[in-house]
Structures are given as structure tokens and as C-alpha cells.
Amino acid sequence: MRELSGTSKKIVIALAAITSLFHLYTAATGVLEPRLQRGFHLLFLIPLAFLLFPMTRRSPRDWIPWYDWLLAFVAALPSLYIILDNDNLNARWEGATDVTLLQVVVGIIIVAMLIEAVRRSTAAALAGLMILALIYLVFGHHLPGLLYHKKFSLDWIIETCYLLDDEGIYGSITGVSAVFVALFVIFGAFIYRLGLGQYFIDVASRLAGRTAGGPAKVAVISSAFFGTISGAAAANVFATGTFTIPLMRRIGYRPQFAGAVEAAASTGGQIMPPIMGAAAFLMAQITQIPYISICKAALPAAILYFMCIGLTVHYEALRRGLTGLEVIEAAPVRLLIRDLYLLLPVVALLVLMIIGYSPFMGAFMGTVVALGISYFDRNRWMTPRKIVEALDMGGRNLIMIACACAGAGLIISVVIKTGLGLQFTNVVISYSRGIYLVAMLFIMVAAIILGMGLPTTAAYVLAVSVGGPTLIEMGGDVLSVHLFVFYFAIMACVTPPVALAAYAGASLAGTDPLRTGLEASRIAVAGYIIPYLFYFNQGILLRGTFLDIALAMGTAIIGVYLLVIGLQGFMLTDLNLPERALLVAAAIFVPFPIFLDNFQSVLLGLGLMGGFYLQQRRRRGKMELPSS
């Protein structure tokens, strides 16, 4: 992103702040009709992608060249047309009213400008998918077999991609970004300026800083807190990793391990309720399942994920004899207690949604509360300058999400209109021979591939549009299917070769990105197993009786513990290869009630843990005996 100065900086700040103010205004007074809301949403955000993100690596980064000013102006025209001609667009009949020459020209402009904006601000991979989707839309009628679709005219393509308000660039996916996600991004900017991010780090430091390998546990806890709000794993790495990675290295963690821990923990923020990187609102919109129900179902799995990372850093510290911090570099406990009021915006958000208010109203009121409580402390006052900074930060953070959602909307339209999604479903069902587990493996791979290099919202929407219908048609429950696909779309952040979160962690740790990604995927290994429990052991989703849920959680907790010590190769002493293989096999077997029910699996897991613990104590005693 460019670092500007002078008049250019003021113009960019004004555009970003106006965008944030628009969303706050519509939250307070009422959301506009769909096409207008989405038109205003993209009016400045797509042009800002050209002003803030250079065209190439060699393009200037401290000033805006003339051609980017021109592209930004041109990129604003399609949204401006949507806004000004809204009444006529509402009156037209889809598939019957002729598409005018002006609409064709403007439609081509928005498609071209959006592809370039996505390439610059979001990911070249997503821009490439958009281009492939358009090529398939235009030339797919020449392809054989399952890839064939009927021929579409240019007018029909422009209408589908540009003029509709239920799909395409200005469709429902952009609508979720324009109504729900935008408010949470702005809310996150305000509480960040308030100092809540640093407060999370201070609390985590006090809770775990002095324990074995304390800084790594600080990274895990603070990333869980902050990551649920930040909305992007890589952004979370840079927000918390600049503090935690140097601390981890200081007490003796390997640089590669430090970067991998931060990447894995920051990725987990996207699956941690209550906000889940704003993807929970997309899920609620798509599935029509209440937001609170999604958060409740997702919480146990998120706890298991962070338990896996926490145990990994703990046993790594024990194995290497690492201590905690001698001096806690955080605010004193009395100040942390005094500053508990900083959590009020999040509390207000949750309370309002629990009692029935919409998510965007909850985010709006949370922002208002954050602004109000800033005046409790003179050092935190949201002065006019800080308010503008928060509005500017919110607008800038929206660029990537808005462009990604608009691009995802275009791709999904192509998948639906050409019947490609249905063909994919048929192929998966055919090759899996109707076996649900095999189909899940296919969808897992597809979700990880589609999620590589993309932000949370776009990764989830793309993956679920392709893989979701397949699993649902084969008998999967809507919520468990969506959470399954969502998990693997997010796990792409730590899955090589792309692994954006691992790249961010490697840049801060000064290590090789690919090796950091491989280590991050090992640290976050539970994230590759937990989603299968959504189908095979639904007590994890808090379904069933209290006993059902308790036994399901018990098997999962035991499974995570066995998995960690098996992969780490250490409990009280080093484990040999057969012992590690047995533990990993048991870790995968115990949580899945296939041959044994949950009660029997808990007994088996506890017996195995107890047996290994006693064996490790005897081995450790023999190792210490000569020295005594």
C-alpha cells in the first residue's frame, strides 16, 4: 500500500473516511435499497484500490502517477451509473428488456476495472479466477462433455455480471459486504484506535507471560482475541506478530517456529466467535441460520483449535527447556482491571444481537460505545483527528474485502448460470461412489485450493458455492456443511504453497516462507481434522443432550492432546517413532465414534493417556538416576 503525503494523502483520506461515514449513516438511518447501497459501497472503494495499490513492484509508492488517477476516475463511473439510473434499472425486466450500448460499455469497464482492482488489492489468484470464469462464460459452448454450456450473448453476459441486484458484481455477496461486513470493519478500526488490541496483548502477557514458553502463549491468546475482529489472518499477523515474534525469539524459540505459531494463531482468529472475521454474517445470510446459532455451534471447535496450538507451544517449550518472561512488558494488573471498560463495545455488540437486533446495528452501536468510552481516559480521547484516522483506517481495510466480494459474486454467477456447480456436484458424487467421507476429502481439497491467497469472506463464499451443494445433496446438514467448507477455506492461510499468513509470519521472523508454512500447518493440524467431526460427531456443534455434548467434547479434547504429543514427540521425555505413530493413530481414532461409541472412546483415550504418562515417568526416572 502506498505511503502518501501532501494533497494526494488528503484526497485518499477524504475518500476512505467518506466511505466509512456512508456506512455509519445508513446503519443509523436505514439501509438503502440494494442497488443503491452496493453502488455507493463500491463507488469509492474500487477507485481507492488504484490510488493506494501500485500497478507493479516498480511503480511509485510515495506518489500517485497520472494513469492511476485516470483509472480511479474510470472505475468510479459504473457505480455512479448504477446510482443515477437506479429507477430505470429497477423497472427493467431481466432477460426481456434490451441492454443498451451505454450499459454494455459501462459493464465492460466495471468488469475490467474490478479485475485489475482485485489483482492489486486482494490477490492475483482471485483475479485469475475471474478471468478464467469469463473465458469459460464466453467460450464454454465450444468445450466437450461436462464443461459444455449453451452459448451466451454479450448483452446477456453484461446483464448477468453488471445490471442485476441479486447476483453478479452488485449482487447479494456484495450486499453482505456493503451492509454487514463494512460495519464490522469500521467497528474494528475504532476499537483498534481505542487501544483494545494492545489491551488484549497486555492481558495475554499477564495470563501466560511467565509460564513455560510464555511469549508463544501470549501470541496464541492475543491472536484469538484480536483475530476474530480483524477479518484477515495476514493483517492479524502484522498487528500482533510485531510484538510476539521478537519475544518468542528472545526466550529461545526457533525463528521459524515463532513465525509459524503466529501464523497458525492468527488464522484461528477467523474461526473464533463472536465475529469470526465477519464471515459468520455471510454464513447467516446464505444459510438463513441465526447468527448467534452459528457462533454457538462454532465455539467448541475454535476452542479445540487453539488448544492444539497452545499445547504445541507448551510442549515445545518443555522439550527445549524454555522459560517464560522474567519481566512482563505489559500494563500492571490494577490498570488492566481499571481498563476493563474497553471491552464495553464488544459487550454492547453481543448483547444487542442476543436480544434480537441486527448484526449491523450491533456493530454500529458498538462503534458509538467505543467513541463514547474513549472519553473515560484523557490519553484515549477520540479527538477529531483520531476519529478521522479511524474512519480512514476502516475505509482502507474495506478495499480488499469489497473488491474480493464483488469478484466472488461475478465468479459465483458464472458457476450458477453455466451449470458448472451442478456438474461439479455430479462428478464428486460419481467419483466418491456415494461415500460421504470420500466426498468430504474432495471438497476439502477444493476448498483449500479456492481459498489460497484470498481473504476470509471471498474464500468462504467461493468454496461453499462450489462444494456446499454437493455435500448437502449427499445428506449433509446445512450448518455442518457450511462450517466444514469454511474451515478448510480458512486453513488455506497456513497451507503451502501459498499460505498468506505464513508468508506474513515469515517476513517478521526472517525465515523461509515455505518452511514456515509447513511448520504452521503442523502446529494447526487440528484444523484439518476438526471439520470432519461436524458430520461424524455432531456433539461438537452442541447438538444433542448434555451427556452427548460432554462425551463428544471429551473425545475431541483427548484426541487433540494425543495428536499434539504424538507430533511433537515429547511428553515427559522424547518419544520413539512407534510410540508417536500409535499416539497419532489413536488421536484420529478416538474422536470418531465409528467402531466405539463416545463413552468407550473416552475410556480408551484416558487409559492410553494414563499408560503413556506412567511409562514416561519410569523412563524419565531411569534417565535421571545416573546423575543422582
GITANOR-V676751 format. One record per backbone hydrogen bond with DSSP energy under -1.0 kcal/mol. NH is the residue of the N-H (numbers start at 1). CO is the residue of the C=O. If there is no record, write none. Layout:
BEGIN
nh,co
NH,CO
NH,CO
END
This chain:
BEGIN
nh,co
2,52
3,61
10,6
11,7
12,8
13,9
14,10
15,11
16,12
17,13
18,14
19,15
20,16
21,17
22,18
23,19
24,20
25,21
26,22
27,23
28,24
29,25
30,26
37,33
38,34
39,35
40,36
41,37
42,38
43,39
46,42
48,44
49,45
51,47
52,48
53,49
69,65
70,66
71,67
72,68
73,69
74,70
75,71
76,72
80,76
81,77
82,78
83,79
84,80
85,81
86,83
89,85
90,86
91,87
92,88
96,93
97,93
104,100
105,101
106,102
107,103
108,104
109,105
110,106
111,107
112,108
113,109
114,110
115,111
116,112
117,113
118,114
119,115
120,116
121,117
122,118
123,118
127,123
128,124
129,125
130,126
131,127
132,128
133,129
134,130
135,131
136,132
137,133
138,134
139,135
140,136
142,139
143,140
147,144
148,145
157,153
158,154
159,155
160,156
161,157
162,158
164,159
169,161
171,168
175,171
176,172
177,173
178,174
179,175
180,176
181,176
182,177
184,180
185,181
186,182
187,183
188,184
189,185
190,186
191,187
192,188
193,189
194,190
196,191
199,195
200,196
201,197
202,198
203,199
204,200
205,201
206,202
207,203
208,204
209,205
211,208
214,211
216,213
217,213
218,214
219,215
220,216
221,217
222,218
223,219
224,220
225,221
226,222
227,223
229,226
230,226
231,227
236,232
237,233
238,234
239,235
240,236
241,237
243,240
244,240
245,241
248,244
249,245
250,246
251,247
253,248
258,254
259,255
260,256
261,257
262,258
263,259
264,260
265,261
266,262
267,263
268,264
270,267
271,268
276,272
277,228
278,275
279,276
283,279
284,280
285,281
286,282
287,283
288,284
294,290
295,291
296,292
297,293
298,294
299,295
302,298
303,299
304,300
305,301
306,302
307,303
308,304
309,305
310,306
311,307
312,308
313,309
314,310
315,311
316,312
317,313
318,314
319,315
320,316
322,317
325,209
330,328
336,332
337,333
338,334
339,335
340,337
342,339
343,340
344,341
347,343
348,344
349,345
350,346
351,347
352,348
353,349
354,350
355,351
357,352
362,358
363,359
364,360
365,361
366,362
367,363
368,364
369,365
370,366
371,367
372,368
373,369
375,372
376,373
377,374
380,377
383,381
387,383
388,384
389,385
390,386
391,387
392,388
393,389
394,390
395,391
396,392
397,393
398,394
402,398
403,399
404,400
405,401
406,402
407,403
408,404
409,405
410,406
411,407
412,408
413,409
414,410
415,411
416,412
417,413
418,414
421,415
423,419
424,420
425,421
426,422
427,423
428,424
429,425
430,426
431,427
432,428
434,429
435,432
439,435
440,436
441,437
442,438
443,439
444,440
445,441
446,442
447,443
448,444
449,445
450,446
451,447
454,451
459,455
460,456
461,457
462,458
463,459
464,460
465,461
466,462
467,463
468,464
471,467
472,468
473,469
474,470
475,472
476,471
481,477
482,478
483,479
484,480
485,481
486,482
487,483
488,484
489,485
490,486
491,487
493,490
494,491
499,495
501,493
502,493
503,499
504,500
505,501
506,502
507,503
508,504
509,505
510,506
511,506
516,512
517,513
518,514
519,515
520,516
521,517
522,518
523,519
524,520
525,522
527,524
528,525
529,526
530,526
532,529
533,530
535,532
536,532
537,533
540,537
541,538
542,539
543,538
549,545
550,546
551,547
552,548
553,549
554,550
555,551
556,552
557,553
558,554
559,555
560,556
561,557
562,558
563,559
564,560
565,561
566,562
567,563
568,564
569,565
571,573
575,569
580,576
581,577
582,578
583,579
584,580
585,581
586,582
587,583
588,584
589,585
590,586
594,592
601,597
602,598
603,599
604,600
605,601
606,602
607,603
608,604
609,605
610,606
611,607
612,608
613,609
614,610
615,611
616,612
617,613
618,614
619,615
620,616
621,617
622,618
623,619
624,620
625,621
END
